[in-house]
């Protein structure tokens, strides 16, 4: 799931999420616009979203189990 979709689904603002992951609101907006977070922030984002947003989601990689295709 993209970060944008996650935030919309849970009615979370960029500012609220920024506070949750320990960064500023413009940083979250940049992630939504396509900037790739650092590996450390990707880990934090994955943890704080309960694994709903993973590092692969920032690269548009869909796991084989989600598409039904073999890897």
RADASUL-V867991 format. One record per backbone hydrogen bond with DSSP energy under -1.0 kcal/mol. CO is the residue of the C=O (numbers start at 1). NH is the residue of the N-H. Records with the same first field share a line. If there is no record, write none. Layout:
# RADASUL-V867991
CO->NH, NH
This chain:
# RADASUL-V867991
2->6
3->7
4->8
5->9
6->10
7->12
8->11
13->17
14->18
15->19
16->20
17->21
18->22, 23
24->28
25->29
26->30
27->31
28->32
29->33
30->35
38->42
39->43
40->44
41->45
42->46
43->47
44->48
45->49
46->51
47->50
49->52
54->57
55->58
56->59, 61
63->66, 67
64->68
